[in-house]
Amino acid sequence: MRLRNIPRAGKVLEESIYVIKNEAALRGKWKEEVFQNDSPIHIEIGMGKGQFLLSLARQNPNINYIGIERYSSVLLRAIEKLSASSCIPDEERRNLRFICMDAADIDIVFAPQEIDRIYLNFSDPWPKARHARRRLTSPEYFTRYDHILQSGGQIEFKTDNKSLFDYSANVLNASDTWQISALTWDLHRDSVMNKENIMTEYEEKFSSMNNPICKLIAKRKSDPVSCI
């Protein structure tokens, strides 16, 4: 799907206090210089319009959240949604920031073990085999995650695309570093994994069409198997 360019997106993102512009310069200093606390940092890669991350940030004030989105026109919607949320006090927004960047650069932006959890929600499936390296659950990306994820941290992945889900599970099963600690092919019918689940915009759309939502949680083999 081709995204529509929104000319005003660049200006809105540049003026927003919630959008980080010098992300590479903050490597290793996110807690100290951005959030000014020692709370864990969770990131969502490919955050879309932001419903998932905004909900998490509101529910968990003691966790810092960073949303990463490549396209300014998409991130614009999250900024507008946040600005329109007048019911959210400013003090409840202090744990939320956004970056407009390519996810391939995450190990340039975050230092080793700087991140405690990574969310991948309804990622682009890149269905052609020649594009497999671009999938956010490819071995190349799991190598990047290994660089930035804290010991004991985890990766949570949700999708309605069964082909992508099967590919992702196969990548993890073949990995020397990673393992699957939890998995379901029908999240909304799984009472354990669906507990406290927060739906994204895509998740609401696809589940309303009776599309099963798949989810897995990945951790390093060197870490405890039980989920956080």
C-alpha positions in Angstrom: 0.0 0.0 0.0 1.4 3.4 -1.0 1.2 6.0 1.8 -0.3 9.4 1.0 2.2 12.2 1.6 1.0 14.9 4.0 3.0 18.1 3.4 2.4 19.5 6.9 3.7 16.3 8.7 7.3 17.4 8.7 6.5 20.8 10.4 4.2 19.2 13.0 6.8 16.6 13.9 9.5 19.2 14.1 7.5 21.3 16.5 6.3 18.5 18.7 8.0 18.2 22.1 7.2 14.4 22.0 9.2 13.7 18.8 12.9 13.2 19.3 15.1 14.8 16.6 18.6 14.0 17.7 18.1 10.3 18.5 21.6 9.0 17.6 23.1 11.6 20.0 21.1 10.1 22.9 22.5 6.6 22.6 23.1 5.3 26.1 21.5 8.4 27.7 17.8 8.0 27.1 16.9 7.6 30.8 19.2 10.4 32.0 18.6 13.0 29.3 15.1 12.3 28.0 13.0 10.7 30.7 15.1 11.8 33.7 14.4 8.7 35.6 15.7 5.1 36.0 12.5 3.3 34.8 12.6 0.6 32.2 12.3 1.5 28.5 9.9 -0.3 26.2 9.9 0.4 22.5 7.3 -0.3 19.8 8.8 -0.6 16.3 6.3 0.3 13.6 3.9 2.0 16.0 1.3 3.2 13.3 -1.2 5.6 14.7 -0.2 5.1 18.3 -3.3 3.6 20.0 -1.3 0.7 21.5 1.5 2.8 22.9 -0.6 5.6 24.1 -2.7 3.1 26.1 0.3 1.5 27.6 1.9 4.8 28.6 -1.3 5.9 30.3 -1.7 2.6 32.2 2.0 2.2 33.2 3.4 5.6 34.4 6.5 3.8 35.8 7.6 2.6 32.4 9.1 4.8 29.7 7.8 4.2 26.1 9.3 5.1 22.8 7.4 4.6 19.5 9.4 4.2 16.3 7.7 4.9 13.0 9.4 5.3 9.6 6.7 7.4 7.9 6.1 10.9 9.0 2.5 10.9 7.6 1.7 7.9 9.9 3.5 9.3 13.0 1.6 12.6 12.4 -1.7 10.7 13.3 -0.2 9.6 16.6 0.9 13.2 17.5 -2.6 14.5 16.6 -4.2 11.7 18.7 -2.0 12.6 21.6 -2.7 16.3 21.2 -6.4 15.7 21.1 -6.3 13.6 24.3 -7.1 16.6 26.6 -8.2 14.1 29.2 -4.6 12.9 29.7 -2.8 15.2 32.1 0.7 16.4 31.0 2.3 14.5 33.9 1.0 11.3 32.4 2.7 12.0 29.0 6.2 12.3 30.4 6.9 8.7 29.8 6.2 8.8 26.1 8.3 9.8 23.2 8.4 9.2 19.4 11.1 8.8 16.8 10.6 9.1 13.0 13.4 6.7 11.7 14.2 3.5 9.9 14.2 0.6 12.3 17.4 -0.7 10.7 19.2 2.0 12.7 18.0 1.0 16.2 21.4 -0.3 17.3 22.8 3.2 16.4 20.2 4.9 18.5 20.2 2.6 21.5 23.1 1.3 23.5 23.7 -2.4 24.4 21.1 -3.5 27.1 19.4 -0.1 27.1 15.9 -1.5 26.2 13.8 -3.7 28.4 11.1 -4.8 26.0 10.3 -4.6 22.3 6.8 -4.7 20.7 6.3 -5.6 17.1 2.6 -5.2 16.1 1.2 -6.0 12.7 4.5 -5.4 10.9 4.8 -5.2 7.2 5.0 -8.8 5.9 7.3 -8.1 3.0 5.8 -11.1 1.2 8.4 -11.5 -1.6 11.3 -13.8 -0.7 13.9 -11.3 -1.9 12.6 -8.8 0.7 12.8 -11.2 3.7 15.7 -9.3 5.2 13.4 -6.3 5.7 10.9 -8.2 7.9 11.1 -7.1 11.5 11.3 -10.7 12.5 14.2 -11.7 10.2 17.5 -13.0 11.6 19.1 -9.7 10.7 16.6 -7.8 12.9 16.9 -10.3 15.8 20.6 -9.6 15.7 19.9 -5.9 16.2 17.5 -6.7 19.0 20.1 -8.8 20.7 22.4 -5.7 20.8 20.0 -3.4 22.5 17.8 -5.7 24.7 18.4 -5.9 28.4 19.3 -9.3 29.9 15.9 -10.9 30.8 14.1 -8.7 28.3 11.6 -10.0 25.8 10.1 -9.3 22.3 6.4 -9.5 21.8 5.1 -10.0 18.2 1.4 -9.8 17.1 0.0 -10.2 13.5 -2.9 -11.5 11.6 -0.7 -12.7 8.8 -0.2 -16.4 9.3 2.6 -16.7 6.7 4.6 -14.0 8.5 3.9 -15.6 11.8 5.0 -19.0 10.7 8.1 -17.5 9.2 8.9 -15.7 12.4 8.4 -18.8 14.5 10.7 -20.7 12.2 13.4 -18.0 12.5 13.3 -18.3 16.3 13.2 -22.1 16.3 16.4 -22.1 14.1 18.2 -19.5 16.2 21.1 -20.3 18.5 20.3 -17.2 20.6 16.5 -16.9 20.8 13.7 -19.1 21.8 9.9 -18.9 21.9 8.6 -18.7 25.5 4.9 -18.4 24.6 2.9 -18.7 21.4 -0.7 -18.7 20.2 -2.4 -18.8 16.8 -5.6 -17.3 18.2 -4.8 -14.7 20.8 -8.4 -13.6 21.6 -9.4 -17.1 22.5 -6.3 -17.7 24.6 -7.3 -16.7 28.2 -3.7 -16.7 29.4 -2.0 -14.7 26.6 -4.9 -12.4 26.0 -5.0 -11.3 29.6 -4.5 -7.5 29.7 -4.0 -7.4 26.0 -4.2 -4.0 24.4 -5.4 -3.9 20.8 -3.9 -1.9 18.1 -6.0 -0.2 15.4 -5.2 -3.0 13.0 -6.0 -5.6 15.6 -9.5 -4.1 16.1 -10.0 -4.1 12.4 -8.8 -7.6 11.6 -10.5 -9.2 14.7 -13.8 -7.6 13.7 -13.4 -9.5 10.4 -13.0 -12.7 12.4 -9.3 -13.0 11.5 -7.4 -14.9 14.2 -4.6 -12.8 15.8 -1.3 -14.6 16.3 1.1 -13.7 19.0 4.5 -15.0 20.3 6.9 -13.9 22.9 10.6 -14.4 22.4 13.5 -14.4 24.9 17.1 -15.3 24.8 18.0 -18.9 25.5 20.4 -17.7 28.2 17.5 -15.9 30.0 14.8 -17.5 32.2 12.0 -19.0 30.1 9.1 -17.6 32.1 7.5 -14.4 30.7 7.9 -11.1 32.4 
